[in-house]
Structure formats: C-alpha cells, structure tokens
Amino acid sequence: MIDAILYIVDTTAFSDDDTMPQGATKINGTKALIYWRGKTLPDDERITVLASDVYTGTGTAARVFNQIKEDPEKLALYTSVHSLDPVTRTDEDGNEYTVTPTFAFGMLAESTLPVPHSVSARQGMEQLIRLGLDERVDTAIDAIEDPVQRKIVRNWLQKAGVWERDNPTFIAFASTLEIEDSDIDNYMRAASML
C-alpha cells in the first residue's frame, strides 16, 4: 500500500460518474487535497501527487508530510488549500483567541504492521529493485569471503521460492547488501505489500 497527498487544482473536472479519489479531503474553492491510500498511485493528469511513501504503519504520515515541508513548490500548492495562517476566533463569552492550524490537515489511521514471517522471492526481489539494490546483488555475493557461504547464498537466491525473515541465509544476504538488521522488518513489511 502507498500513502500519498494528492493535489487537485480543479475539482469541477470530476463528476458523479468520474469521481475524485477517496480519502481524507480538504477543499478550498475548486482546489482539493486528499490524503489517500492505495495499491498504486493514481495515473490521472488532473491529479498532482505532492508526496508519497510506502505504507509501513505508524510513522508513514509523518514521512509523507515531511516531503511537502521540505519542498517549497509543493508547500505552496499545499498551503493554497490548507492555510497555516493563525485564525482569530471568539468563544461564547466574547473572548478572542488565536488558533494556529496544524500542518497535517487529515490522515488515515495508522497502526504498526506485523512483520511477515515470509515473502515470495518475487516480492523480495521487487523490493530490492524499488530500493535500487538489485544492481548490487552479484557484487555483494561475490564479496562474501567464505566460498561455501557464497555458494549457499547464491543457491538460495536462485532457488528459494520464499524469503523467510528469520532464515540465516536471508539475514546474511541482507547484510551483504548493507541492509541493517533493524531495517529488515521494514523491508519485509514493504515487500509483503507488492
């Protein structure tokens, strides 16, 4: 799954038969922001993806919103819909107070995803491709000094149908690609969603 902030400059370009993507939505005039979650990003010229990241549970929304904060052009589009300017309000007793809107206009629920026990070899390799590590596989395996261990890892990579999280060969393989042990859980979560 992917979380994304979508920007739509003209909501009137959509209709009852051709609806906007669903999610937590903020509208200002004809512009809209949508906090969206799905399998693949929308491929629609009417939609601009301001930020996206693979949903890994708790913390995904923070990563998505940080992408917008770090890019002035995306931030300008974002704030054209969701103003961050302080607003003065009056309570029931006539007292004025100032409210500063939070940066995140809305998000979908997050929860810690369980670490899958295993993923298919296809999912595992696809995640390596998405991380840009697939080009380093042969070099990393060739760098294993112990010839028996090198052959075991190469055989496992070529023959295994499933990559198990706690398999010592998988852990050794991840280590050759410089995937830290602490990052393997997130790797497995992301691979399981492919």
N, C-alpha and C positions, 0 to 999 in steps of 0.2 A: 504494500500500500504506500501511497505517496500523499503527503500533506502539502498543500500549496495555498498561496494567497493569489487569487485571480482578480484582475482589474478589468472592468468593462466600462468603456467610455460612453457607450450609448445603449442603455437598457431597452430603448424602444426598438432596437434591431431584433429583439426576440419577441415571440408571440406565444399564445396558448399551445400551439402545435409545435413550436420550436423554442422550448424553454431554456432559460439560463441554467447553468449548473447549480446543483443544490448544495447548501452548506450554511454556515453562519454568515448572514448577509448584512451589509451596511450600505445604505443608499443615500446619495446626496444629489438631488436633481435627477439627471439621466445617467449619472456615474454610479458604479457599484464596486464594492469589494466583497469577495466571497472567500471565507476560509473553507477550503474544500479538501476532501479526502477521497481517493480513488485508486484504481489499479494503474492507469496510465494518465498522463497529463492531457487535458483537453486539446484537441487539434482543431482550432477554430480561429479564423482571422479576426473575429470580433472580440477575442479574449487575449489579454496580455497576462502571462504568468510573471508576477513580481518576484516570487520566491518559491522554492520547493525543496523538499528533502524527503528521504525515505522515512516512513513512519516506523520508529523503533520504540514507541511507547513514551513514557514520561521524558520530557525534555525536547521532544520534536518541535512543538510550537515555538519554544524559545529560539531554537536554531533557525526556524523559518522567519520569525520576526526580526532576528538579528541581521539576516541577509538584507532586509529592507532598510534597517537603520544604517547599515554600512554603505549604502549606495545612494548618493544624493538624487539621482534621476528617479529611482524607484520610490524614494522617500517623498519626492514632490508629488508623484501620482497618488501615493497612499494618502498623504495629507490633504489632497484635493477632495477626498471623500470623507476621511476621518480626521477632522481638525483636532490638533493637540493644544489649541489655544485655551487658556483658562476662561471659564464662564462664571459670571456672577449670577447667583440665584438668591431668592428671597424665601425664607421659611414662613410658616403660618403666623408667626408673631411679628412679621415685618422686618426681621433681621436679615441683612445681606451676608452672604458667604460666598467664597470662591471655590469652584471645583475645577481641578485640572484633570482632563480625561486621561485614562491610562493609554499606553501606546497600543496594546492589543485590543482591538475592537470586539473580538469574539473568537472563539476557537472551539474545536471539537474536543470531546472528552479524551483524556489520555490515561493510560494505565501501563504499568510495567508489563511488558510482554514476556511470557515464559521463554526460556532458551530451548529451542527444539533439540531433541536428542540427536536427530539426524536430518540431513537434507539430501536430495538426489545429487548425483555427480553433475548433472546438467545445471541445477540450481547453484551448486558450489562454484562451478566454473563461470557461470554467468555473473555471479557476484564478483569474482576476480576480474572479469572483463570490465565491469562497471567501476571497479576501484583502480583500473589501469595497471593491474598486477599480472595480467595474463602474459605479457611480453617477457616478464622476468622469470617465468616458471622454469624453463630449461636451464637458464643460467644459474638459478638458485639451487636446483637439484644437482647440477654438475659441481657446485661448490661444496657439496657435502663430502667431507674428507674420508669417512669410512666407506669403502666401496660396497660393503654388504648393505649398509643403511641406505646408501644412494640408490642401489638396485631395488630395495624394498619400497622406497618412496616412489620411484618411477613406476614400478609394477602396480602399486596401489593406485596411483593417479590414472594409469591407463586402464585398469581392470575394475576398479571399485564402482559399483552402481550407486552406493550410498556413502556419504561422508558423515561419520558419526562424531559428535562433539568431543567425546572422551577417548576416541581412538588415538593411541600413542603415535601412530604414523601420521594421522591428520595433524596432530599437535606439532610434530617435527616438521611437517610440510609447511604449516603456517609460520613456524619460526624461521624457516629458510627464506620466506617472503617478507620477513620482518613484521609480521602481524603479531603484536604483543598479546600475551595470554589474556590480559584484561580486555582486549578488543575482540577476542574470538567470539564471545557471547553476542555482541552486536553484529558481527559478521554472519553468524548463524541465523539470527533473527531476520536480517535483511535478505539473506539467501532464501529463507523459507517462504518469503512472500513473492518470489519470482516465478 
